[in-house]
């Protein structure tokens, strides 16, 4: 069964390849899958059959016949490799690779981190977060790598969730962003809303912006420090005070410093050899829910991240 979808390209979409554009707009479909749909002639650009290499102009109309994706209804134990940095009877600290979805969501049919955790723990995860995301206290995006905190018991989950609510969990990220920074540190304190022009994206708005007063808003606070400034890029350390969906990616794009490789908020194309956002959750500190002791873990960014950083250091791009 197929469903008919129609999209309009905005100013920000001008110059994007149509397969990239559809990947951003069609949640649950991989770029490879959409390229296959294009090859089968099921996508039209302004009334004519489209090719995956076609580039868009503002105002273009894209029509696509998309096959329905069978959704996984519930997580299932699956044996997948896990990089576990710490585990006891209450919690797990896991280092998630980029490309792995944390838990089931709309249109998700792939294997998730939750599937792997269910297999590893034989189902012994907290159920406070519901049956779709057992054990998950907080999450990071599919293409973001790094440290995540998982609860095995309900008691631990409630305790850790309270720490997150009180902003006492130490969460620091490493990122590579476009543009040389004039200020070496700063704080972004805004509200995030769902972008009225693209429901997949979030949008940063200032406090008291009357234009969006009727829309649901969530406060988002990000502190950034420039660790290395290059000619056209910067290596950043970012500390989260709040943990909203896409928070760092939205905040950096809002000040004209989008993350390298960010297909949704950045330039929408492969950059410096990568096609995923250069963002890594590298430091995670919290109070153990049982002993009360402060624990902190660190994770070095993965190979693709380090290769980009080394390239910038050598060429001072």
Buried (B, 14 or more C-beta within 10 A) or exposed (E): EEEEBEBEBEEEBEBBBBBBBBBBBBEBBEBEBBBBBBEEEBBBBBEEEBBBEBBBEEEBEBBBBBBEBEEBEEBEBBEBEBEEBBBEEBBBBBBBBBEBBBBBBEBBEBBBBBBBBBBBBEEEBBBBBEEBBBBBBBBBBBBBBBBBBBBBBEBBBBBBBEBBEEEEBBBBBBBBBBBEBEEEEBEBBBBBBBBEEBEEBBBBBEEEBEEBEEEEBEEBBBBBBBEEBBEEBBBBBBBBBBBBBBBBBBBBBBBEBBBBBBBBBBBBEEBBEBBBBBBBBBBBBBBBBBEEEEBEBEBEBBEBBEBBBEBBEEEEE
